[in-house]
Amino acid sequence: MIFNYVLSLFLYFPEDKSEYWGASVTLLIFIVAAIFVMKLIIRYSKKEALKTKELEEKILKQQKEDS
C-alpha cells in the first residue's frame, strides 16, 4: 500500500501530450552534451597516450645509452 503511494508521487502522465515536448528537448540537449563531452575526453585521452608513449620511448632510449 505504501509502495503504491510512493510510486504515485513520482509517476505523472499528463493528459495534454504537449507537456512532453519540454522534457524531450531537455533530454535531447543532455544527450548531445554527453556525446560531445565523451568525444572530448576520448580525444584528450588519445593525446595523453601519445605523449606517454613518446616519453616511454625517450626513457628507454636513455636507458640503452646509459647501459
N, C-alpha and C positions, 0 to 999 in steps of 0.2 A: 504494500500500500504506500509506504513512504517512498519506495523506489520509483513508483509511477509518478508521484507528486514531484519528486526531484527532477525527473526527466521532463516533465511538462514545463518546468521553469525554463529549460534551455531549448526546447523544440518549439519553433514558431513557423507555421506555414501560412503566409498571408493569402487572403482571398484575391487581392489585386496583384497579379503576376508582375506588374511593372516595378514592384519593390525589389525584385531580384536583380534589376539592372545595376543598381549601386554595388551590390555585393559582387556581381560578375566583373564589373570594371575594376574594383579593388583587387579581386583575385587575379585578374589578368595583369595588373600593374605589378603585383608582388611576384608573380611567376616570371615575368620579363626581367624584373630586377634581380631575382635569384639566379636566373640563367646568366645574366650579364656579370654578376659578381663571381659566379663559378668559373666563367671563362677568364676573367681577370686573374683569379687565383691560379688557374692552370697555367696561364701564360707566365706569371711571375715564378711559379714553381719550375717551369722549364728553364727559365733564365738562371735561376739559382742552381739548378742541376748542372747546367753548362759551366757556370763559374766554379762549382765544386769539382767537376771533372778536370778542368784546367788546373786548378790548384793541386789536385791529386797528382796529375802528370808532372807538374813542376817539382813537387816534393819528391816523387820517385826519381826524377832526373837528377836532383841534387844528391839523393842518397847513392845513386850509382856513381856519380862523380866523386863522392867522398870515399867510396869503398876502394 
